[in-house]
Amino acid sequence: MTSSNTALPHLRPTDGGKELVVNGKPFLILGGELQNSSLTSAEYMDTAWQKLVDTHFNTVLGCVTWENIEPVEGRFSFEELDKVILGARKHGLRLVLLWFGSFKNGISTYVPTWVKTNPKRFPRAKLRKAGGVLETGDVLSIFYDEAPKADSRAFAQLLRHLKEFDEKHSTVILVQVENETGLLGDSRDASPAAEKRFAEPVPHDLVSYFADDWQNLHADLQKNLLHFKAQASPKGSWVEVFGKGPRTDELFMAYHYARYLNQVASAGKAEYPIPLYTNVWQNYVGEDGDNDFPIIAGGGGLPGDYPSGGGTTNVLDIWQKFAPSLDFISPDVYLNDYAISCAKYRHRNQPLFIPEQRRDEYGARRIWAAYGSYQALGVSPFGIDTQEPATNPFTRHYALLESVSQIVLAAHRNPGSSVGFFFDDLAEDGIDPSKPIVKHFANYEITIERCFVFGKPGSGSGMLIHLGGARFLLIGWGFQVRAKSLSPTSAFTGILRFEEKVVADKEKAELRTLRVLNGDETRSGIYAMMPNEEPDYGGFPICVTIPARTAIAEVEFYELDEKDVE
């Protein structure tokens, strides 16, 4: 969904998907998420705002909790939130508010005390344990009416207040509905209402959706629908339609979680229709992850080890269909393969936004893939308020992205014109874990690889934007680019001109030439080189190439045809 009021923050369709528009202009989120409860204190945030500005964040993600705004049922308090919004506004920062309502990380610890202490009115989920024992979970059951009604009323009140307090300023540009929803500790709720619903016939709208839209379903979902697909006319209970097992439990929970969040989101959107989304605690087993971390660090291979029913890719279609008041579903990316997660969450051409990710240099390098290859609305490392600008690796990455943000947004509107990439440090044994990136643009095969001088090659990251013809814009550090003509009669491909650029007008996306590069800066005409700030010369006595300064350059290639070469 998108807002019809174009004065509000909204998502605008483009050829590449959708872009976020704030105050009438496309906006690239350079985000960061605070520690869990930091935004609940304006006094605390007054110690953090300038530090965030100095790190080049333009958007801060932080919570609004149900327990704080409605400590007594029906009595709402927004004084602290208003102070926080004013603090962000004073420092020129935008906010993404995270609604910690019924659910936060698969449990319900941020609900008000009048919800926590009244399990008869707000029943808890029941978890099946060994020996047939049922354990009461620290999470609301989604199969009773009172919790979603109360959550929806509170969320609607929050959005109504935002409209009154912030509509003219658009300090708040997005709102996240709940946080990493899903059931932990079991693949499905075993409360009486849930058991009754599980035994009933699968809702027709879900069965018909799977049958009618099969070709468009995510491949990860199709793999879990083999029992369904084998039936000529699926009908009956959840077990009869989908088979018995935790994957069926997950489908069941996803359908009902999506409807629960849609009830909350639609109540808020009716009051103030700015973009809404929810985030996903991903399954960290079953794919090639970025790191080898123990399962306990981030989930497991089965639903319930990670929040069962959350918007993982094997149930993402369910969320997209049955929570239409959410504008997109966003992955938190800590341990999963970063680029794979980006690609999977562009499913059905929804916009990509990464609300949580690693905050170290390893994570910072990866954001270039999100922005350069997957047209991300933005990314957001977690825990930013406990870092210092001088040592935060995002400071230099965001400073560069800030300077070229309008150029990046223009590339987003021209799908296929850019590619983002990263090269990690070499392994201890010297093996290079990163492969060169090879792409075709116009009549050229472009190869992007880590920049090598003489010593140990360093890490790198950045993006390449095709400007048309044989011209390319290079942004970043630690990489080099070479070209090969795709013409069958080409006898030679070389660098026609290589210029270091500097931003002349950020808002107009204008660059000017600072230096014309050649010689050693092109490895004698072979590569357009974008070395790191401190290239490793390996003890070689001659500094054969310059370190990065602006980290922006334009290269134009040329070719010679066989018939023109004697």
C-alpha positions in Angstrom: 0.0 0.0 0.0 1.1 3.6 -0.6 -0.4 6.8 0.8 -2.5 8.9 -1.5 -1.4 12.0 0.4 1.9 12.8 -1.4 2.8 15.4 1.3 3.3 12.5 3.7 6.3 10.2 3.6 5.3 7.6 1.0 6.5 4.9 -1.4 6.5 6.0 -5.0 6.7 3.4 -7.8 9.7 3.5 -10.1 11.0 1.3 -12.9 13.2 -0.4 -10.3 10.6 -1.0 -7.7 9.7 1.7 -5.2 11.5 4.7 -3.6 10.8 6.5 -0.4 9.8 10.1 -0.7 10.1 12.5 2.2 9.0 16.1 1.9 8.5 15.6 -1.8 12.0 14.3 -2.5 13.5 10.8 -2.9 15.2 9.9 0.3 18.0 7.3 0.9 17.9 6.0 4.4 21.3 5.9 6.1 19.9 4.3 9.2 21.0 3.0 12.5 19.0 1.2 15.3 19.4 2.1 18.9 19.8 -0.4 21.7 16.4 -1.8 22.6 14.9 0.8 25.0 17.1 3.9 24.3 14.4 5.9 22.6 12.2 5.7 25.7 14.3 8.4 27.4 14.7 11.9 25.9 17.3 12.7 28.5 19.4 9.8 27.4 18.9 10.7 23.7 20.1 14.2 24.4 23.6 12.6 25.0 23.4 10.7 21.8 22.0 12.9 19.0 25.1 14.8 18.1 27.2 11.6 18.1 24.7 10.1 15.6 24.9 13.2 13.4 28.7 13.0 13.4 28.6 9.4 12.3 26.5 10.6 9.2 23.3 8.7 10.1 20.3 10.5 8.7 17.8 8.2 10.2 17.5 6.7 13.7 15.4 3.6 14.5 14.1 3.3 18.0 11.2 1.9 20.0 7.9 3.1 21.2 6.6 0.6 23.7 3.0 -0.2 24.5 3.8 -0.4 28.3 5.1 3.2 28.2 2.4 4.9 26.2 -0.6 3.1 27.8 0.5 2.2 31.4 -3.2 2.3 32.4 -5.7 1.0 30.0 -7.3 3.8 28.0 -4.9 6.5 29.4 -2.2 7.4 26.9 1.0 9.4 27.5 3.2 10.8 24.7 5.2 13.4 26.5 8.4 11.5 26.4 8.0 10.6 22.7 7.3 14.2 21.8 10.5 15.2 23.5 12.4 12.6 21.5 10.8 13.7 18.2 11.8 17.3 19.0 15.3 16.2 19.7 15.6 14.3 16.4 14.1 17.3 14.6 16.5 19.7 16.2 19.4 17.7 14.9 18.1 17.2 11.4 17.5 13.5 11.9 14.6 11.4 10.7 13.0 8.6 12.8 11.7 5.1 12.2 9.6 4.2 15.2 9.5 0.5 16.2 6.2 -0.4 17.8 7.0 -2.9 20.6 3.4 -3.9 21.1 2.2 -7.4 21.5 5.5 -8.9 20.2 9.2 -8.2 20.6 11.6 -11.0 19.5 9.0 -13.7 19.7 7.8 -12.8 23.2 5.5 -10.3 24.8 7.7 -8.5 27.4 6.8 -4.9 26.3 3.0 -5.2 26.8 1.5 -3.2 29.7 1.2 -4.7 33.2 -2.6 -4.8 32.8 -2.1 -7.1 29.9 0.7 -9.2 31.5 -1.2 -9.8 34.7 -4.6 -10.7 33.2 -4.1 -14.1 31.4 -7.9 -14.8 31.4 -8.5 -11.8 29.2 -5.2 -12.1 27.4 -4.4 -15.8 27.2 -0.8 -16.9 26.7 0.4 -19.4 24.1 1.0 -22.9 25.2 4.2 -24.7 24.3 4.3 -28.5 23.9 7.1 -30.1 25.9 8.3 -33.7 26.3 5.8 -36.1 27.9 2.8 -34.1 26.6 3.4 -31.3 29.1 2.1 -27.9 28.2 4.1 -24.9 29.3 2.8 -21.4 29.4 4.8 -19.2 27.1 5.9 -15.6 27.8 3.9 -14.6 24.8 0.3 -13.7 24.0 -1.7 -16.2 22.1 -2.8 -14.9 18.7 -6.0 -17.0 18.7 -8.0 -14.9 21.1 -9.7 -11.6 20.3 -8.8 -9.2 23.2 -5.1 -8.8 22.5 -5.3 -7.7 18.9 -8.2 -5.4 19.7 -6.2 -3.7 22.6 -3.0 -3.6 20.5 -4.9 -2.1 17.6 -6.4 0.6 19.7 -3.1 1.6 21.2 -1.3 1.6 17.8 -4.1 3.7 16.3 -3.8 6.2 19.1 0.0 6.3 18.5 -0.5 7.0 14.8 -3.2 9.6 15.5 -0.8 11.4 17.8 2.0 11.3 15.2 -0.3 12.8 12.7 -1.2 15.7 15.0 2.4 16.2 16.3 4.6 15.5 13.2 2.6 15.6 10.0 3.9 19.0 9.1 7.5 18.0 9.7 7.8 14.3 8.6 10.4 13.6 11.3 8.9 10.1 11.5 9.2 8.5 8.1 8.3 4.9 8.7 6.8 2.8 11.5 7.6 -0.8 12.2 4.7 -2.9 13.4 5.8 -5.2 16.2 9.3 -6.8 16.2 10.4 -10.2 15.0 7.0 -11.8 15.5 6.6 -15.6 15.7 6.5 -18.3 18.3 9.6 -19.5 20.1 9.9 -22.8 21.8 7.4 -24.7 19.7 6.4 -24.8 16.1 2.8 -23.8 16.9 0.6 -22.6 19.8 -1.2 -25.5 21.6 -3.7 -23.3 23.5 -7.3 -24.5 23.4 -8.3 -21.9 20.8 -5.3 -22.7 18.6 -6.0 -26.4 18.8 -9.6 -25.8 17.7 -8.5 -23.6 14.8 -5.8 -26.1 13.7 -8.4 -28.9 13.5 -10.8 -26.8 11.4 -10.7 -26.7 7.6 -7.9 -24.6 6.2 -9.4 -21.2 5.2 -10.4 -21.1 1.6 -8.6 -17.9 0.9 -5.3 -19.5 1.7 -5.9 -22.7 -0.3 -7.1 -20.7 -3.4 -4.2 -18.3 -3.1 -1.6 -21.2 -3.2 -3.5 -22.9 -6.1 -4.1 -19.9 -8.2 -0.8 -18.1 -7.7 1.5 -21.2 -7.6 3.9 -20.0 -10.2 4.6 -16.8 -8.4 5.2 -18.3 -4.9 8.6 -18.1 -3.4 10.7 -21.2 -4.2 11.3 -21.6 -0.4 7.6 -21.8 0.1 7.0 -24.2 -2.8 9.4 -26.7 -1.2 7.2 -27.0 1.8 4.0 -27.5 -0.2 4.6 -30.9 -1.7 1.8 -32.6 0.1 -0.6 -29.7 -0.9 0.6 -29.8 -4.6 0.1 -33.6 -4.8 -3.7 -33.3 -4.1 -6.1 -32.6 -6.9 -8.5 -30.6 -4.7 -6.9 -29.9 -1.3 -9.4 -29.5 1.5 -9.8 -30.4 5.2 -7.8 -29.6 8.3 -4.3 -28.2 8.2 -2.8 -31.7 8.5 -5.0 -33.0 5.8 -4.1 -30.2 3.4 -0.4 -29.7 4.1 0.7 -32.9 5.9 1.8 -33.4 9.5 4.9 -31.7 10.8 6.5 -28.5 12.0 6.4 -26.9 8.5 2.6 -27.2 8.5 2.6 -25.7 12.0 4.6 -22.8 10.6 2.2 -22.2 7.8 -0.6 -22.2 10.3 1.1 -19.7 12.5 2.2 -17.5 9.6 -1.4 -17.1 8.3 -2.7 -16.1 11.7 0.3 -13.9 12.7 -0.1 -12.0 9.4 -3.7 -11.4 10.0 -3.0 -10.3 13.5 -0.4 -7.8 12.4 -2.6 -6.6 9.6 -5.4 -5.8 12.1 -2.9 -3.7 14.1 -1.4 -2.1 11.0 -4.7 -1.2 9.4 -5.9 0.5 12.5 -2.8 2.7 12.5 -2.9 3.4 8.8 -6.5 4.5 9.0 -5.3 7.3 11.3 -2.0 8.3 9.6 -1.1 6.5 6.4 2.7 6.6 6.4 4.6 3.5 5.3 4.4 0.5 7.7 6.5 -2.6 7.7 7.5 -5.5 10.0 10.9 -7.2 10.5 11.9 -10.8 10.4 14.2 -12.9 12.6 15.5 -15.2 9.9 16.2 -18.9 10.0 20.0 -19.2 10.2 20.3 -22.8 9.3 19.8 -24.4 5.9 21.7 -22.0 3.8 25.3 -20.9 3.5 25.7 -18.2 6.1 28.3 -15.5 6.4 29.8 -17.0 9.5 29.8 -20.2 11.6 28.0 -19.2 14.8 26.4 -21.6 17.2 22.7 -22.2 16.6 21.9 -20.7 20.0 23.2 -17.3 18.8 20.5 -16.8 16.3 18.0 -19.6 15.8 17.9 -23.0 14.4 16.7 -25.1 11.5 13.2 -25.7 12.6 10.3 -23.4 13.3 10.2 -22.7 17.0 14.0 -22.6 17.2 13.5 -19.3 15.3 10.1 -17.6 15.6 7.6 -19.9 13.9 5.2 -18.0 11.7 7.4 -14.9 11.3 8.0 -13.6 7.8 10.8 -16.0 6.7 11.1 -16.6 3.0 9.3 -20.0 3.2 6.1 -18.1 4.4 6.8 -14.7 2.9 4.0 -14.9 0.4 1.5 -15.5 3.2 2.6 -12.3 4.8 2.5 -10.3 1.6 -1.0 -11.6 0.9 -2.7 -11.5 4.3 -1.0 -8.4 5.8 -1.7 -5.9 3.0 -1.5 -2.9 5.4 2.2 -3.6 5.7 4.0 -2.0 2.8 6.9 -4.5 2.9 8.5 -7.2 5.0 12.1 -6.6 6.1 14.8 -9.1 7.0 17.2 -8.7 9.9 20.5 -9.8 8.5 23.2 -10.9 11.0 24.3 -14.4 10.2 22.6 -15.2 6.9 24.4 -14.6 3.6 23.8 -10.9 3.1 23.4 -10.8 -0.6 21.1 -13.8 -0.7 18.9 -12.2 1.9 18.7 -9.0 -0.1 17.7 -11.0 -3.2 15.1 -13.1 -1.5 13.4 -10.1 0.1 12.9 -8.4 -3.2 10.3 -11.1 -3.8 7.3 -9.8 -5.8 9.4 -6.6 -6.3 8.8 -5.4 -2.8 11.3 -2.7 -1.6 14.2 -3.8 0.4 14.9 -2.4 3.8 17.3 -4.0 6.4 16.3 -2.6 9.8 18.9 -4.7 11.7 22.4 -5.9 10.8 26.0 -6.0 12.0 27.5 -2.7 13.1 31.2 -3.6 12.4 33.3 -3.1 9.4 32.3 -6.6 8.1 28.7 -5.4 8.1 29.5 -2.0 6.8 31.1 -3.4 3.6 28.0 -5.4 2.9 25.6 -2.4 2.7 27.0 -1.6 -0.8 25.4 -4.7 -2.1 22.1 -3.7 -0.7 22.2 -0.2 -2.1 24.1 -1.0 -5.4 22.5 -4.3 -6.5 19.1 -4.4 -4.7 17.9 -0.8 -4.7 17.6 -0.8 -0.9 15.5 2.0 0.7 18.1 1.8 3.4 20.0 -0.3 5.9 20.5 0.0 9.7 23.2 -1.4 11.9 22.0 -2.3 15.4 23.3 -0.8 18.7 24.6 2.5 17.3 24.3 4.6 20.4 27.1 2.7 22.2 29.6 3.5 19.4 31.8 6.6 18.9 32.0 8.3 15.5 35.8 8.2 15.4 35.8 4.4 15.6 32.5 3.5 14.1 33.2 1.9 10.7 29.9 3.3 9.3 31.2 6.8 9.6 33.2 6.8 6.4 30.8 4.5 4.5 27.8 6.7 5.3 29.8 9.9 4.7 30.5 8.8 1.2 26.9 7.5 0.6 25.6 10.8 1.9 27.6 12.8 -0.6 26.4 10.7 -3.6 22.9 9.8 -2.3 21.1 11.5 -5.2 23.3 9.7 -7.7 22.5 6.4 -6.0 18.8 7.1 -6.0 18.9 8.0 -9.7 20.6 4.6 -10.4 17.8 2.9 -8.4 15.3 4.4 -10.9 17.2 2.8 -13.7 17.1 -0.9 -13.0 20.2 -2.8 -14.0 22.4 0.2 -14.1 24.4 -0.5 -11.0 26.0 -3.2 -9.0 27.2 -3.1 -5.4 29.9 -5.4 -4.0 32.3 -6.1 -1.2 35.6 -7.9 -0.7 36.4 -9.3 2.7 39.9 -9.7 4.3 41.9 -12.6 3.0 41.8 -15.7 5.1 44.7 -16.5 7.4 45.9 -19.1 4.9 45.9 -16.4 2.2 42.9 -17.8 0.3 40.7 -15.2 -1.2 37.1 -15.8 -0.1 35.8 -13.2 -2.6 35.2 -13.9 -6.3 35.5 -11.2 -9.0 32.1 -9.7 -10.1 31.5 -9.9 -13.8 28.6 -7.9 -15.4 27.6 -7.0 -18.9 26.8 -3.3 -19.6 26.1 -2.2 -23.2 28.8 -3.7 -25.3 31.3 -4.4 -22.5 32.0 -7.2 -20.0 33.0 -5.4 -16.8 35.1 -7.2 -14.2 35.3 -5.9 -10.6 37.8 -7.4 -8.3 39.8 -6.4 -5.2 42.5 -3.9 -5.8 46.0 -5.4 -5.6 49.2 -3.3 -5.4 52.2 -5.4 -4.3 51.7 -6.5 -0.7 48.7 -8.2 0.9 45.5 -7.2 -0.9 43.0 -5.5 1.5 39.3 -5.5 1.9 37.1 -3.4 -0.3 33.5 -2.3 -1.0 31.6 0.0 -3.2 29.4 0.3 -6.3 29.6 0.7 -10.0 27.0 2.7 -12.0 26.7 2.6 -15.7 26.4 6.1 -17.0 25.7 5.0 -20.6 27.9 3.8 -23.5 31.4 3.1 -22.2 31.2 5.4 -19.2 31.1 4.2 -15.6 31.0 5.8 -12.2 33.1 4.1 -9.5 32.3 4.7 -5.8 34.2 3.1 -2.9 37.6 1.7 -1.9 39.8 -1.4 -2.4 38.7 -2.5 -5.9 39.7 -2.2 -9.5 37.7 -2.4 -12.7 38.6 -3.7 -16.2 36.6 -4.0 -19.4 36.5 -6.3 -22.4 34.5 -5.5 -25.5 31.9 -8.0 -26.4 32.2 -7.3 -30.1 33.5 -10.4 -31.9 35.7 -8.3 -34.1 37.3 -6.3 -31.2 41.1 -6.3 -31.2 41.7 -4.2 -28.1 39.9 -2.7 -25.1 41.5 0.1 -23.1 40.9 3.0 -20.8 40.1 6.2 -22.7 40.0 8.5 -19.7 40.0 8.0 -15.9 39.1 11.0 -13.7 38.9 11.4 -9.9 35.7 13.2 -9.1 34.5 15.3 -6.2 30.9 16.3 -5.4 30.2 19.8 -6.6 26.5 19.9 -5.7 25.1 17.1 -3.6 21.4 17.9 -4.2 21.8 18.3 -7.9 24.0 15.2 -8.1 26.7 17.2 -9.9 30.4 16.1 -9.9 33.5 17.9 -11.1 36.9 16.6 -12.0 39.6 16.9 -9.4 42.4 15.0 -11.1 42.9 13.1 -14.4 44.4 9.7 -13.5 46.7 7.6 -15.6 49.9 5.6 -15.5 50.4 3.8 -12.2 46.8 4.7 -11.2 45.6 2.4 -14.1 48.3 -0.3 -13.8 49.7 1.1 -17.1 46.3 1.2 -18.8 44.9 -2.1 -17.6 42.6 -1.3 -14.6 40.7 1.7 -13.2 42.1 1.4 -9.7 40.3 2.5 -6.5 42.8 1.5 -3.9 42.3 1.7 -0.1 43.3 4.7 1.9 46.4 2.9 2.9 47.5 0.5 0.1 49.8 -2.3 1.2 53.0 -2.0 -0.9 54.5 -5.1 0.7 57.8 -3.4 1.3 58.2 -2.3 -2.3 60.2 1.0 -2.2 58.0 2.8 -4.8 54.4 3.8 -4.0 53.1 2.9 -7.4 49.6 4.1 -6.9 47.8 6.8 -5.0 45.6 6.0 -2.0 41.9 6.8 -2.1 40.9 10.4 -1.5 37.4 11.2 -2.7 36.6 7.5 -3.4 34.7 8.7 -6.5 35.9 8.3 -10.1 34.6 8.1 -13.6 36.2 5.8 -16.2 35.5 5.6 -19.9 36.7 2.6 -21.9 37.2 2.3 -25.7 37.8 -0.5 -28.2 39.6 -0.9 -31.5 38.2 -3.1 -34.2 40.3 -5.6 -36.1 39.7 -3.9 -39.4 41.2 -0.7 -38.0 44.3 -2.3 -36.6 47.0 -3.2 -39.1 
